[in-house]
Amino acid sequence: MEAVTAALSANIKRLRAAKDLSQEALALHASVDRTVLSRIERRIANPSLLILARIASALDVPLSELVATQPDANRD
C-alpha cells in the first residue's frame, strides 16, 4: 500500500509540474481544496476515488496514470 501512496504522490507532482500548474491552479481545475491536494502530495491524506478522478480529469490523464508505480513512457 505504501508503494501506491508514494507513486500517487510522485505522479501528481510530476504531472502537475509538466503542465506548469501550481497546487492552487490544479486544485481549482479539479474542484478540490488546495490543502487537500497538498496533503495528498505530502502523503498525509488518502483521497477518495471521486477526488482522484477529478485530479486525473484536470490533468487530462487516465486515472490509472495517477496510481501507476511506473510512469507511462509513451504518454505525451
N, C-alpha and C positions, 0 to 999 in steps of 0.2 A: 504493500500500500504506500509506503514511503517513497518508492520509486515513481509511482504515478503522481503523487503530490509534487515531488521535485520536478518531474517532467512538465506538469501543468504550469507551475510557476515559471520555469525557464522558457517554455513555449510562448506563454502570454507576453512575457517581457521581450522575447526575441521578435515576435510578430508585431508587437506594438512599436518597437524601435524601427523595424523595417519599414513601417508605414509612417514613421516620424510623428507618432502620436504621443502626447503626454498622457499620464494616467487620467487626468481630468477630461481630456478630449475623448479618450476611449470610453470612459465611464459615461459621458454624455451620450455618445453614439449608441452605447449598449443599454442605456436606461438603467444603470446601476449606480449606486453611490460611489464616489471616488474612494472613500475609506474602505468599502467592501473590496474594490479592486486592489487596493494597496495591501489589504490583509491576505488576499489570495496570492498575490505576487510574493509576499513575505512568508507564505506557507503557514499562516496563522488560522485562516478560515478555510472551511471545506464548503465550496459553493454548491448550490442546488443545480440540478440538471437544467432548469429554466435559466438561471444566471449564466451557466456555461454556454447555452445555446444563444443567448443574447450577445455574449462576448464574441463567440465564433462568427455570428452574423455581422457584427460591427467590424470584425477583422477580415470579413469576406473569405473565410476558410471553413472547411467542414469541421464539425465538432470533433471528429476523430483526430484531427491535427493538433488540437489543444492537449489531448491526453497521450499522444504518441510518445513513446520513450526514445524513438529515433526520429529526428526531423526528416521530412519528406524532401529528398534532394531534387525531385522532379517538379516541385512546386515553384511557380514563378515568384 
